[in-house]
Amino acid sequence: MSDHARNTGPMLASPRCGARTRSGGACRAPALSGRKRCRMHGGAPGSGAPKANRNARKHGLFTSDAIAERRQIQALLGEARKLLEEMK
Ligand SMILES: [Zn+2]
């Protein structure tokens, strides 16, 4: 055997994929730079939805604007109920 010292520390210290595998464990392949998954688990170039993808938007019921609006309406209703209770 050769006595060549191998410097694998930085390689082994790189971020790992971590996707759940069929055996139940985590994928230990290195994640692609700038991504959280390896080339086999959705980290490959060109995979995944583009930024600001609207493909899954059907009605906008769960957009942050709609949620905030519902929350405001509920707060207003709560205040109105409180006021009505005080007037009794
Ligand atoms: Zn992986």
PDB file of the backbone (N, CA, C, O) and the ligand in Angstrom, with CONECT records:
HET     ZN  A 101       1
ATOM      1  N   MET A   1       0.841  -1.194   0.000  1.00  0.00           N
ATOM      2  CA  MET A   1       0.000   0.000   0.000  1.00  0.00           C
ATOM      3  C   MET A   1       0.874   1.241   0.000  1.00  0.00           C
ATOM      4  O   MET A   1       1.969   1.238   0.562  1.00  0.00           O
ATOM      5  N   SER A   2       0.391   2.299  -0.629  1.00  0.00           N
ATOM      6  CA  SER A   2       1.147   3.540  -0.613  1.00  0.00           C
ATOM      7  C   SER A   2       0.893   4.284   0.686  1.00  0.00           C
ATOM      8  O   SER A   2      -0.132   4.095   1.341  1.00  0.00           O
ATOM      9  N   ASP A   3       1.836   5.126   1.042  1.00  0.00           N
ATOM     10  CA  ASP A   3       1.656   5.910   2.263  1.00  0.00           C
ATOM     11  C   ASP A   3       1.257   7.344   1.936  1.00  0.00           C
ATOM     12  O   ASP A   3       1.507   8.272   2.704  1.00  0.00           O
ATOM     13  N   HIS A   4       0.629   7.495   0.772  1.00  0.00           N
ATOM     14  CA  HIS A   4       0.190   8.820   0.342  1.00  0.00           C
ATOM     15  C   HIS A   4      -0.914   9.327   1.277  1.00  0.00           C
ATOM     16  O   HIS A   4      -1.928   8.656   1.468  1.00  0.00           O
ATOM     17  N   ALA A   5      -0.709  10.516   1.858  1.00  0.00           N
ATOM     18  CA  ALA A   5      -1.715  11.090   2.748  1.00  0.00           C
ATOM     19  C   ALA A   5      -2.821  11.732   1.921  1.00  0.00           C
ATOM     20  O   ALA A   5      -2.563  12.603   1.090  1.00  0.00           O
ATOM     21  N   ARG A   6      -4.032  11.301   2.153  1.00  0.00           N
ATOM     22  CA  ARG A   6      -5.154  11.838   1.381  1.00  0.00           C
ATOM     23  C   ARG A   6      -5.877  12.920   2.191  1.00  0.00           C
ATOM     24  O   ARG A   6      -6.176  12.745   3.372  1.00  0.00           O
ATOM     25  N   ASN A   7      -6.140  14.016   1.532  1.00  0.00           N
ATOM     26  CA  ASN A   7      -6.820  15.135   2.195  1.00  0.00           C
ATOM     27  C   ASN A   7      -8.292  15.121   1.786  1.00  0.00           C
ATOM     28  O   ASN A   7      -8.689  15.825   0.858  1.00  0.00           O
ATOM     29  N   THR A   8      -9.100  14.316   2.483  1.00  0.00           N
ATOM     30  CA  THR A   8     -10.518  14.199   2.131  1.00  0.00           C
ATOM     31  C   THR A   8     -11.414  14.948   3.106  1.00  0.00           C
ATOM     32  O   THR A   8     -12.638  14.882   2.986  1.00  0.00           O
ATOM     33  N   GLY A   9     -10.839  15.652   4.059  1.00  0.00           N
ATOM     34  CA  GLY A   9     -11.641  16.350   5.074  1.00  0.00           C
ATOM     35  C   GLY A   9     -12.659  17.317   4.495  1.00  0.00           C
ATOM     36  O   GLY A   9     -13.845  17.218   4.811  1.00  0.00           O
ATOM     37  N   PRO A  10     -12.217  18.269   3.639  1.00  0.00           N
ATOM     38  CA  PRO A  10     -13.172  19.221   3.079  1.00  0.00           C
ATOM     39  C   PRO A  10     -14.273  18.537   2.271  1.00  0.00           C
ATOM     40  O   PRO A  10     -15.423  18.976   2.298  1.00  0.00           O
ATOM     41  N   MET A  11     -13.929  17.466   1.554  1.00  0.00           N
ATOM     42  CA  MET A  11     -14.907  16.739   0.758  1.00  0.00           C
ATOM     43  C   MET A  11     -15.959  16.105   1.665  1.00  0.00           C
ATOM     44  O   MET A  11     -17.154  16.153   1.376  1.00  0.00           O
ATOM     45  N   LEU A  12     -15.495  15.506   2.771  1.00  0.00           N
ATOM     46  CA  LEU A  12     -16.426  14.839   3.683  1.00  0.00           C
ATOM     47  C   LEU A  12     -17.232  15.836   4.508  1.00  0.00           C
ATOM     48  O   LEU A  12     -18.297  15.501   5.027  1.00  0.00           O
ATOM     49  N   ALA A  13     -16.723  17.064   4.628  1.00  0.00           N
ATOM     50  CA  ALA A  13     -17.415  18.073   5.430  1.00  0.00           C
ATOM     51  C   ALA A  13     -18.490  18.810   4.633  1.00  0.00           C
ATOM     52  O   ALA A  13     -19.206  19.642   5.191  1.00  0.00           O
ATOM     53  N   SER A  14     -18.614  18.518   3.334  1.00  0.00           N
ATOM     54  CA  SER A  14     -19.583  19.236   2.507  1.00  0.00           C
ATOM     55  C   SER A  14     -21.005  18.891   2.939  1.00  0.00           C
ATOM     56  O   SER A  14     -21.219  17.822   3.510  1.00  0.00           O
ATOM     57  N   PRO A  15     -21.984  19.762   2.685  1.00  0.00           N
ATOM     58  CA  PRO A  15     -23.366  19.490   3.079  1.00  0.00           C
ATOM     59  C   PRO A  15     -23.891  18.243   2.386  1.00  0.00           C
ATOM     60  O   PRO A  15     -23.577  17.978   1.226  1.00  0.00           O
ATOM     61  N   ARG A  16     -24.695  17.483   3.119  1.00  0.00           N
ATOM     62  CA  ARG A  16     -25.232  16.228   2.579  1.00  0.00           C
ATOM     63  C   ARG A  16     -26.673  16.420   2.112  1.00  0.00           C
ATOM     64  O   ARG A  16     -27.349  17.377   2.489  1.00  0.00           O
ATOM     65  N   CYS A  17     -27.118  15.479   1.280  1.00  0.00           N
ATOM     66  CA  CYS A  17     -28.453  15.565   0.681  1.00  0.00           C
ATOM     67  C   CYS A  17     -29.545  15.437   1.740  1.00  0.00           C
ATOM     68  O   CYS A  17     -30.336  16.364   1.915  1.00  0.00           O
ATOM     69  N   GLY A  18     -29.605  14.328   2.437  1.00  0.00           N
ATOM     70  CA  GLY A  18     -30.570  14.162   3.519  1.00  0.00           C
ATOM     71  C   GLY A  18     -31.960  13.734   3.090  1.00  0.00           C
ATOM     72  O   GLY A  18     -32.853  13.647   3.933  1.00  0.00           O
ATOM     73  N   ALA A  19     -32.178  13.457   1.790  1.00  0.00           N
ATOM     74  CA  ALA A  19     -33.491  12.982   1.349  1.00  0.00           C
ATOM     75  C   ALA A  19     -33.741  11.603   1.973  1.00  0.00           C
ATOM     76  O   ALA A  19     -32.806  10.837   2.207  1.00  0.00           O
ATOM     77  N   ARG A  20     -35.028  11.299   2.239  1.00  0.00           N
ATOM     78  CA  ARG A  20     -35.336   9.999   2.827  1.00  0.00           C
ATOM     79  C   ARG A  20     -35.229   8.918   1.752  1.00  0.00           C
ATOM     80  O   ARG A  20     -35.805   9.049   0.672  1.00  0.00           O
ATOM     81  N   THR A  21     -34.495   7.860   2.051  1.00  0.00           N
ATOM     82  CA  THR A  21     -34.296   6.791   1.083  1.00  0.00           C
ATOM     83  C   THR A  21     -35.316   5.679   1.312  1.00  0.00           C
ATOM     84  O   THR A  21     -36.036   5.682   2.311  1.00  0.00           O
ATOM     85  N   ARG A  22     -35.373   4.732   0.383  1.00  0.00           N
ATOM     86  CA  ARG A  22     -36.333   3.635   0.504  1.00  0.00           C
ATOM     87  C   ARG A  22     -36.045   2.749   1.705  1.00  0.00           C
ATOM     88  O   ARG A  22     -36.945   2.079   2.210  1.00  0.00           O
ATOM     89  N   SER A  23     -34.785   2.739   2.173  1.00  0.00           N
ATOM     90  CA  SER A  23     -34.456   1.955   3.360  1.00  0.00           C
ATOM     91  C   SER A  23     -34.769   2.722   4.637  1.00  0.00           C
ATOM     92  O   SER A  23     -34.543   2.212   5.734  1.00  0.00           O
ATOM     93  N   GLY A  24     -35.282   3.927   4.508  1.00  0.00           N
ATOM     94  CA  GLY A  24     -35.709   4.693   5.670  1.00  0.00           C
ATOM     95  C   GLY A  24     -34.689   5.672   6.188  1.00  0.00           C
ATOM     96  O   GLY A  24     -35.019   6.561   6.974  1.00  0.00           O
ATOM     97  N   GLY A  25     -33.451   5.521   5.759  1.00  0.00           N
ATOM     98  CA  GLY A  25     -32.400   6.412   6.237  1.00  0.00           C
ATOM     99  C   GLY A  25     -32.335   7.684   5.420  1.00  0.00           C
ATOM    100  O   GLY A  25     -33.202   7.942   4.584  1.00  0.00           O
ATOM    101  N   ALA A  26     -31.316   8.470   5.660  1.00  0.00           N
ATOM    102  CA  ALA A  26     -31.130   9.701   4.910  1.00  0.00           C
ATOM    103  C   ALA A  26     -30.087   9.486   3.828  1.00  0.00           C
ATOM    104  O   ALA A  26     -29.106   8.773   4.040  1.00  0.00           O
ATOM    105  N   CYS A  27     -30.293  10.100   2.669  1.00  0.00           N
ATOM    106  CA  CYS A  27     -29.307  10.047   1.588  1.00  0.00           C
ATOM    107  C   CYS A  27     -28.052  10.780   2.062  1.00  0.00           C
ATOM    108  O   CYS A  27     -28.138  11.885   2.597  1.00  0.00           O
ATOM    109  N   ARG A  28     -26.912  10.172   1.867  1.00  0.00           N
ATOM    110  CA  ARG A  28     -25.675  10.773   2.352  1.00  0.00           C
ATOM    111  C   ARG A  28     -24.807  11.302   1.223  1.00  0.00           C
ATOM    112  O   ARG A  28     -23.646  11.653   1.434  1.00  0.00           O
ATOM    113  N   ALA A  29     -25.377  11.357   0.017  1.00  0.00           N
ATOM    114  CA  ALA A  29     -24.626  11.898  -1.115  1.00  0.00           C
ATOM    115  C   ALA A  29     -24.441  13.400  -0.919  1.00  0.00           C
ATOM    116  O   ALA A  29     -25.281  14.045  -0.291  1.00  0.00           O
ATOM    117  N   PRO A  30     -23.362  13.964  -1.441  1.00  0.00           N
ATOM    118  CA  PRO A  30     -23.174  15.407  -1.271  1.00  0.00           C
ATOM    119  C   PRO A  30     -24.246  16.204  -2.003  1.00  0.00           C
ATOM    120  O   PRO A  30     -24.614  15.881  -3.133  1.00  0.00           O
ATOM    121  N   ALA A  31     -24.740  17.244  -1.347  1.00  0.00           N
ATOM    122  CA  ALA A  31     -25.725  18.117  -1.975  1.00  0.00           C
ATOM    123  C   ALA A  31     -25.034  18.978  -3.019  1.00  0.00           C
ATOM    124  O   ALA A  31     -23.852  19.291  -2.874  1.00  0.00           O
ATOM    125  N   LEU A  32     -25.756  19.369  -4.082  1.00  0.00           N
ATOM    126  CA  LEU A  32     -25.170  20.243  -5.083  1.00  0.00           C
ATOM    127  C   LEU A  32     -24.994  21.631  -4.495  1.00  0.00           C
ATOM    128  O   LEU A  32     -25.771  22.048  -3.635  1.00  0.00           O
ATOM    129  N   SER A  33     -23.989  22.341  -4.948  1.00  0.00           N
ATOM    130  CA  SER A  33     -23.703  23.653  -4.379  1.00  0.00           C
ATOM    131  C   SER A  33     -24.887  24.583  -4.617  1.00  0.00           C
ATOM    132  O   SER A  33     -25.402  24.681  -5.731  1.00  0.00           O
ATOM    133  N   GLY A  34     -25.303  25.251  -3.573  1.00  0.00           N
ATOM    134  CA  GLY A  34     -26.436  26.153  -3.657  1.00  0.00           C
ATOM    135  C   GLY A  34     -27.767  25.463  -3.552  1.00  0.00           C
ATOM    136  O   GLY A  34     -28.812  26.111  -3.612  1.00  0.00           O
ATOM    137  N   ARG A  35     -27.748  24.141  -3.395  1.00  0.00           N
ATOM    138  CA  ARG A  35     -28.996  23.386  -3.272  1.00  0.00           C
ATOM    139  C   ARG A  35     -28.921  22.495  -2.044  1.00  0.00           C
ATOM    140  O   ARG A  35     -27.850  22.275  -1.478  1.00  0.00           O
ATOM    141  N   LYS A  36     -30.092  21.981  -1.640  1.00  0.00           N
ATOM    142  CA  LYS A  36     -30.131  21.163  -0.435  1.00  0.00           C
ATOM    143  C   LYS A  36     -30.149  19.676  -0.755  1.00  0.00           C
ATOM    144  O   LYS A  36     -30.046  18.855   0.157  1.00  0.00           O
ATOM    145  N   ARG A  37     -30.278  19.303  -2.040  1.00  0.00           N
ATOM    146  CA  ARG A  37     -30.391  17.900  -2.401  1.00  0.00           C
ATOM    147  C   ARG A  37     -29.321  17.513  -3.413  1.00  0.00           C
ATOM    148  O   ARG A  37     -28.749  18.364  -4.095  1.00  0.00           O
ATOM    149  N   CYS A  38     -29.064  16.206  -3.495  1.00  0.00           N
ATOM    150  CA  CYS A  38     -28.046  15.701  -4.409  1.00  0.00           C
ATOM    151  C   CYS A  38     -28.609  15.635  -5.828  1.00  0.00           C
ATOM    152  O   CYS A  38     -29.778  15.948  -6.052  1.00  0.00           O
ATOM    153  N   ARG A  39     -27.777  15.228  -6.780  1.00  0.00           N
ATOM    154  CA  ARG A  39     -28.192  15.190  -8.190  1.00  0.00           C
ATOM    155  C   ARG A  39     -29.305  14.186  -8.425  1.00  0.00           C
ATOM    156  O   ARG A  39     -30.046  14.304  -9.401  1.00  0.00           O
ATOM    157  N   MET A  40     -29.438  13.181  -7.533  1.00  0.00           N
ATOM    158  CA  MET A  40     -30.465  12.155  -7.733  1.00  0.00           C
ATOM    159  C   MET A  40     -31.771  12.491  -7.033  1.00  0.00           C
ATOM    160  O   MET A  40     -32.794  11.862  -7.305  1.00  0.00           O
ATOM    161  N   HIS A  41     -31.758  13.474  -6.137  1.00  0.00           N
ATOM    162  CA  HIS A  41     -32.952  13.772  -5.346  1.00  0.00           C
ATOM    163  C   HIS A  41     -33.466  15.191  -5.579  1.00  0.00           C
ATOM    164  O   HIS A  41     -33.860  15.875  -4.635  1.00  0.00           O
ATOM    165  N   GLY A  42     -33.460  15.621  -6.805  1.00  0.00           N
ATOM    166  CA  GLY A  42     -34.057  16.915  -7.127  1.00  0.00           C
ATOM    167  C   GLY A  42     -33.094  18.074  -7.123  1.00  0.00           C
ATOM    168  O   GLY A  42     -33.512  19.228  -7.220  1.00  0.00           O
ATOM    169  N   GLY A  43     -31.802  17.789  -7.012  1.00  0.00           N
ATOM    170  CA  GLY A  43     -30.836  18.883  -7.018  1.00  0.00           C
ATOM    171  C   GLY A  43     -30.255  19.154  -8.391  1.00  0.00           C
ATOM    172  O   GLY A  43     -29.502  20.108  -8.586  1.00  0.00           O
ATOM    173  N   ALA A  44     -30.623  18.288  -9.355  1.00  0.00           N
ATOM    174  CA  ALA A  44     -30.023  18.396 -10.686  1.00  0.00           C
ATOM    175  C   ALA A  44     -30.386  19.725 -11.344  1.00  0.00           C
ATOM    176  O   ALA A  44     -31.470  20.255 -11.102  1.00  0.00           O
ATOM    177  N   PRO A  45     -29.493  20.271 -12.174  1.00  0.00           N
ATOM    178  CA  PRO A  45     -29.804  21.531 -12.844  1.00  0.00           C
ATOM    179  C   PRO A  45     -31.065  21.399 -13.689  1.00  0.00           C
ATOM    180  O   PRO A  45     -31.246  20.403 -14.390  1.00  0.00           O
ATOM    181  N   GLY A  46     -31.923  22.386 -13.623  1.00  0.00           N
ATOM    182  CA  GLY A  46     -33.137  22.385 -14.433  1.00  0.00           C
ATOM    183  C   GLY A  46     -34.306  21.687 -13.771  1.00  0.00           C
ATOM    184  O   GLY A  46     -35.426  21.764 -14.277  1.00  0.00           O
ATOM    185  N   SER A  47     -34.082  20.998 -12.643  1.00  0.00           N
ATOM    186  CA  SER A  47     -35.201  20.325 -11.994  1.00  0.00           C
ATOM    187  C   SER A  47     -35.852  21.251 -10.986  1.00  0.00           C
ATOM    188  O   SER A  47     -35.225  22.191 -10.497  1.00  0.00           O
ATOM    189  N   GLY A  48     -37.081  20.990 -10.686  1.00  0.00           N
ATOM    190  CA  GLY A  48     -37.826  21.805  -9.744  1.00  0.00           C
ATOM    191  C   GLY A  48     -38.583  22.921 -10.438  1.00  0.00           C
ATOM    192  O   GLY A  48     -38.320  23.245 -11.596  1.00  0.00           O
ATOM    193  N   ALA A  49     -39.519  23.500  -9.718  1.00  0.00           N
ATOM    194  CA  ALA A  49     -40.361  24.555 -10.284  1.00  0.00           C
ATOM    195  C   ALA A  49     -39.577  25.851 -10.377  1.00  0.00           C
ATOM    196  O   ALA A  49     -38.728  26.111  -9.525  1.00  0.00           O
ATOM    197  N   PRO A  50     -39.841  26.685 -11.402  1.00  0.00           N
ATOM    198  CA  PRO A  50     -39.164  27.969 -11.499  1.00  0.00           C
ATOM    199  C   PRO A  50     -39.615  28.906 -10.390  1.00  0.00           C
ATOM    200  O   PRO A  50     -40.641  28.674  -9.752  1.00  0.00           O
ATOM    201  N   LYS A  51     -38.847  29.964 -10.162  1.00  0.00           N
ATOM    202  CA  LYS A  51     -39.197  30.955  -9.142  1.00  0.00           C
ATOM    203  C   LYS A  51     -40.520  31.611  -9.519  1.00  0.00           C
ATOM    204  O   LYS A  51     -40.801  31.846 -10.694  1.00  0.00           O
ATOM    205  N   ALA A  52     -41.330  31.903  -8.497  1.00  0.00           N
ATOM    206  CA  ALA A  52     -42.642  32.532  -8.683  1.00  0.00           C
ATOM    207  C   ALA A  52     -43.550  31.685  -9.567  1.00  0.00           C
ATOM    208  O   ALA A  52     -44.341  32.213 -10.348  1.00  0.00           O
ATOM    209  N   ASN A  53     -43.427  30.365  -9.436  1.00  0.00           N
ATOM    210  CA  ASN A  53     -44.249  29.440 -10.205  1.00  0.00           C
ATOM    211  C   ASN A  53     -45.708  29.524  -9.755  1.00  0.00           C
ATOM    212  O   ASN A  53     -45.986  29.468  -8.557  1.00  0.00           O
ATOM    213  N   ARG A  54     -46.624  29.655 -10.681  1.00  0.00           N
ATOM    214  CA  ARG A  54     -48.051  29.777 -10.342  1.00  0.00           C
ATOM    215  C   ARG A  54     -48.846  28.569 -10.829  1.00  0.00           C
ATOM    216  O   ARG A  54     -50.074  28.624 -10.886  1.00  0.00           O
ATOM    217  N   ASN A  55     -48.170  27.487 -11.177  1.00  0.00           N
ATOM    218  CA  ASN A  55     -48.867  26.339 -11.760  1.00  0.00           C
ATOM    219  C   ASN A  55     -49.934  25.764 -10.843  1.00  0.00           C
ATOM    220  O   ASN A  55     -50.986  25.331 -11.313  1.00  0.00           O
ATOM    221  N   ALA A  56     -49.679  25.756  -9.548  1.00  0.00           N
ATOM    222  CA  ALA A  56     -50.609  25.117  -8.621  1.00  0.00           C
ATOM    223  C   ALA A  56     -51.683  26.061  -8.114  1.00  0.00           C
ATOM    224  O   ALA A  56     -52.549  25.649  -7.343  1.00  0.00           O
ATOM    225  N   ARG A  57     -51.645  27.313  -8.529  1.00  0.00           N
ATOM    226  CA  ARG A  57     -52.632  28.272  -8.048  1.00  0.00           C
ATOM    227  C   ARG A  57     -53.941  28.072  -8.800  1.00  0.00           C
ATOM    228  O   ARG A  57     -53.979  28.153 -10.027  1.00  0.00           O
ATOM    229  N   LYS A  58     -55.024  27.809  -8.051  1.00  0.00           N
ATOM    230  CA  LYS A  58     -56.319  27.580  -8.689  1.00  0.00           C
ATOM    231  C   LYS A  58     -57.291  28.706  -8.381  1.00  0.00           C
ATOM    232  O   LYS A  58     -58.014  29.152  -9.272  1.00  0.00           O
ATOM    233  N   HIS A  59     -57.324  29.170  -7.156  1.00  0.00           N
ATOM    234  CA  HIS A  59     -58.329  30.152  -6.770  1.00  0.00           C
ATOM    235  C   HIS A  59     -57.797  31.246  -5.858  1.00  0.00           C
ATOM    236  O   HIS A  59     -58.505  32.223  -5.614  1.00  0.00           O
ATOM    237  N   GLY A  60     -56.573  31.119  -5.342  1.00  0.00           N
ATOM    238  CA  GLY A  60     -55.985  32.163  -4.523  1.00  0.00           C
ATOM    239  C   GLY A  60     -56.521  32.218  -3.106  1.00  0.00           C
ATOM    240  O   GLY A  60     -56.291  33.199  -2.400  1.00  0.00           O
ATOM    241  N   LEU A  61     -57.236  31.179  -2.672  1.00  0.00           N
ATOM    242  CA  LEU A  61     -57.822  31.170  -1.326  1.00  0.00           C
ATOM    243  C   LEU A  61     -56.751  31.122  -0.247  1.00  0.00           C
ATOM    244  O   LEU A  61     -56.988  31.548   0.883  1.00  0.00           O
ATOM    245  N   PHE A  62     -55.594  30.614  -0.583  1.00  0.00           N
ATOM    246  CA  PHE A  62     -54.549  30.445   0.426  1.00  0.00           C
ATOM    247  C   PHE A  62     -53.357  31.371   0.186  1.00  0.00           C
ATOM    248  O   PHE A  62     -52.274  31.133   0.720  1.00  0.00           O
ATOM    249  N   THR A  63     -53.544  32.416  -0.606  1.00  0.00           N
ATOM    250  CA  THR A  63     -52.475  33.396  -0.769  1.00  0.00           C
ATOM    251  C   THR A  63     -52.362  34.207   0.520  1.00  0.00           C
ATOM    252  O   THR A  63     -53.329  34.318   1.274  1.00  0.00           O
ATOM    253  N   SER A  64     -51.186  34.769   0.769  1.00  0.00           N
ATOM    254  CA  SER A  64     -51.000  35.509   2.028  1.00  0.00           C
ATOM    255  C   SER A  64     -51.972  36.679   2.116  1.00  0.00           C
ATOM    256  O   SER A  64     -52.422  37.020   3.210  1.00  0.00           O
ATOM    257  N   ASP A  65     -52.304  37.302   0.984  1.00  0.00           N
ATOM    258  CA  ASP A  65     -53.250  38.414   0.982  1.00  0.00           C
ATOM    259  C   ASP A  65     -54.630  37.952   1.460  1.00  0.00           C
ATOM    260  O   ASP A  65     -55.253  38.598   2.302  1.00  0.00           O
ATOM    261  N   ALA A  66     -55.099  36.824   0.909  1.00  0.00           N
ATOM    262  CA  ALA A  66     -56.425  36.322   1.264  1.00  0.00           C
ATOM    263  C   ALA A  66     -56.468  35.918   2.729  1.00  0.00           C
ATOM    264  O   ALA A  66     -57.456  36.174   3.417  1.00  0.00           O
ATOM    265  N   ILE A  67     -55.395  35.284   3.214  1.00  0.00           N
ATOM    266  CA  ILE A  67     -55.334  34.854   4.617  1.00  0.00           C
ATOM    267  C   ILE A  67     -55.361  36.078   5.525  1.00  0.00           C
ATOM    268  O   ILE A  67     -56.066  36.083   6.534  1.00  0.00           O
ATOM    269  N   ALA A  68     -54.599  37.119   5.177  1.00  0.00           N
ATOM    270  CA  ALA A  68     -54.561  38.334   5.992  1.00  0.00           C
ATOM    271  C   ALA A  68     -55.935  39.005   6.002  1.00  0.00           C
ATOM    272  O   ALA A  68     -56.372  39.507   7.037  1.00  0.00           O
ATOM    273  N   GLU A  69     -56.606  39.013   4.869  1.00  0.00           N
ATOM    274  CA  GLU A  69     -57.934  39.621   4.788  1.00  0.00           C
ATOM    275  C   GLU A  69     -58.917  38.889   5.697  1.00  0.00           C
ATOM    276  O   GLU A  69     -59.680  39.519   6.429  1.00  0.00           O
ATOM    277  N   ARG A  70     -58.895  37.551   5.648  1.00  0.00           N
ATOM    278  CA  ARG A  70     -59.798  36.769   6.511  1.00  0.00           C
ATOM    279  C   ARG A  70     -59.496  37.022   7.975  1.00  0.00           C
ATOM    280  O   ARG A  70     -60.404  37.115   8.801  1.00  0.00           O
ATOM    281  N   ARG A  71     -58.209  37.135   8.292  1.00  0.00           N
ATOM    282  CA  ARG A  71     -57.818  37.367   9.683  1.00  0.00           C
ATOM    283  C   ARG A  71     -58.350  38.723  10.165  1.00  0.00           C
ATOM    284  O   ARG A  71     -58.835  38.837  11.291  1.00  0.00           O
ATOM    285  N   GLN A  72     -58.258  39.741   9.315  1.00  0.00           N
ATOM    286  CA  GLN A  72     -58.770  41.065   9.675  1.00  0.00           C
ATOM    287  C   GLN A  72     -60.270  41.023   9.889  1.00  0.00           C
ATOM    288  O   GLN A  72     -60.782  41.611  10.841  1.00  0.00           O
ATOM    289  N   ILE A  73     -60.978  40.329   9.006  1.00  0.00           N
ATOM    290  CA  ILE A  73     -62.436  40.234   9.123  1.00  0.00           C
ATOM    291  C   ILE A  73     -62.806  39.539  10.432  1.00  0.00           C
ATOM    292  O   ILE A  73     -63.731  39.962  11.125  1.00  0.00           O
ATOM    293  N   GLN A  74     -62.080  38.468  10.766  1.00  0.00           N
ATOM    294  CA  GLN A  74     -62.363  37.743  12.010  1.00  0.00           C
ATOM    295  C   GLN A  74     -62.094  38.622  13.226  1.00  0.00           C
ATOM    296  O   GLN A  74     -62.842  38.572  14.203  1.00  0.00           O
ATOM    297  N   ALA A  75     -61.026  39.431  13.178  1.00  0.00           N
ATOM    298  CA  ALA A  75     -60.719  40.316  14.295  1.00  0.00           C
ATOM    299  C   ALA A  75     -61.822  41.352  14.467  1.00  0.00           C
ATOM    300  O   ALA A  75     -62.240  41.649  15.586  1.00  0.00           O
ATOM    301  N   LEU A  76     -62.293  41.902  13.337  1.00  0.00           N
ATOM    302  CA  LEU A  76     -63.373  42.886  13.370  1.00  0.00           C
ATOM    303  C   LEU A  76     -64.642  42.270  13.940  1.00  0.00           C
ATOM    304  O   LEU A  76     -65.321  42.889  14.760  1.00  0.00           O
ATOM    305  N   LEU A  77     -64.965  41.053  13.511  1.00  0.00           N
ATOM    306  CA  LEU A  77     -66.148  40.363  14.018  1.00  0.00           C
ATOM    307  C   LEU A  77     -66.034  40.119  15.515  1.00  0.00           C
ATOM    308  O   LEU A  77     -67.010  40.251  16.254  1.00  0.00           O
ATOM    309  N   GLY A  78     -64.821  39.757  15.958  1.00  0.00           N
ATOM    310  CA  GLY A  78     -64.595  39.526  17.383  1.00  0.00           C
ATOM    311  C   GLY A  78     -64.839  40.791  18.179  1.00  0.00           C
ATOM    312  O   GLY A  78     -65.454  40.750  19.244  1.00  0.00           O
ATOM    313  N   GLU A  79     -64.358  41.921  17.666  1.00  0.00           N
ATOM    314  CA  GLU A  79     -64.564  43.193  18.355  1.00  0.00           C
ATOM    315  C   GLU A  79     -66.041  43.555  18.394  1.00  0.00           C
ATOM    316  O   GLU A  79     -66.543  44.030  19.412  1.00  0.00           O
ATOM    317  N   ALA A  80     -66.737  43.329  17.283  1.00  0.00           N
ATOM    318  CA  ALA A  80     -68.160  43.639  17.226  1.00  0.00           C
ATOM    319  C   ALA A  80     -68.928  42.782  18.230  1.00  0.00           C
ATOM    320  O   ALA A  80     -69.837  43.268  18.902  1.00  0.00           O
ATOM    321  N   ARG A  81     -68.557  41.505  18.327  1.00  0.00           N
ATOM    322  CA  ARG A  81     -69.218  40.615  19.289  1.00  0.00           C
ATOM    323  C   ARG A  81     -68.987  41.097  20.718  1.00  0.00           C
ATOM    324  O   ARG A  81     -69.896  41.096  21.548  1.00  0.00           O
ATOM    325  N   LYS A  82     -67.746  41.509  20.984  1.00  0.00           N
ATOM    326  CA  LYS A  82     -67.414  41.993  22.329  1.00  0.00           C
ATOM    327  C   LYS A  82     -68.262  43.229  22.665  1.00  0.00           C
ATOM    328  O   LYS A  82     -68.807  43.357  23.762  1.00  0.00           O
ATOM    329  N   LEU A  83     -68.351  44.134  21.677  1.00  0.00           N
ATOM    330  CA  LEU A  83     -69.126  45.365  21.873  1.00  0.00           C
ATOM    331  C   LEU A  83     -70.593  45.036  22.141  1.00  0.00           C
ATOM    332  O   LEU A  83     -71.210  45.626  23.028  1.00  0.00           O
ATOM    333  N   LEU A  84     -71.158  44.085  21.369  1.00  0.00           N
ATOM    334  CA  LEU A  84     -72.548  43.697  21.557  1.00  0.00           C
ATOM    335  C   LEU A  84     -72.747  43.083  22.930  1.00  0.00           C
ATOM    336  O   LEU A  84     -73.784  43.287  23.561  1.00  0.00           O
ATOM    337  N   GLU A  85     -71.755  42.329  23.396  1.00  0.00           N
ATOM    338  CA  GLU A  85     -71.849  41.696  24.719  1.00  0.00           C
ATOM    339  C   GLU A  85     -71.835  42.765  25.822  1.00  0.00           C
ATOM    340  O   GLU A  85     -72.527  42.633  26.832  1.00  0.00           O
ATOM    341  N   GLU A  86     -71.048  43.814  25.617  1.00  0.00           N
ATOM    342  CA  GLU A  86     -70.994  44.893  26.607  1.00  0.00           C
ATOM    343  C   GLU A  86     -72.293  45.702  26.650  1.00  0.00           C
ATOM    344  O   GLU A  86     -72.655  46.244  27.694  1.00  0.00           O
ATOM    345  N   MET A  87     -72.996  45.781  25.510  1.00  0.00           N
ATOM    346  CA  MET A  87     -74.215  46.575  25.432  1.00  0.00           C
ATOM    347  C   MET A  87     -75.393  45.884  26.095  1.00  0.00           C
ATOM    348  O   MET A  87     -76.411  46.518  26.372  1.00  0.00           O
ATOM    349  N   LYS A  88     -75.261  44.592  26.350  1.00  0.00           N
ATOM    350  CA  LYS A  88     -76.384  43.846  26.941  1.00  0.00           C
ATOM    351  C   LYS A  88     -76.755  44.370  28.324  1.00  0.00           C
ATOM    352  O   LYS A  88     -77.677  43.851  28.954  1.00  0.00           O
TER     353      LYS A  88
HETATM  354 ZN    ZN A 101     -29.795  12.385  -2.313  1.00  0.00          ZN2+
END
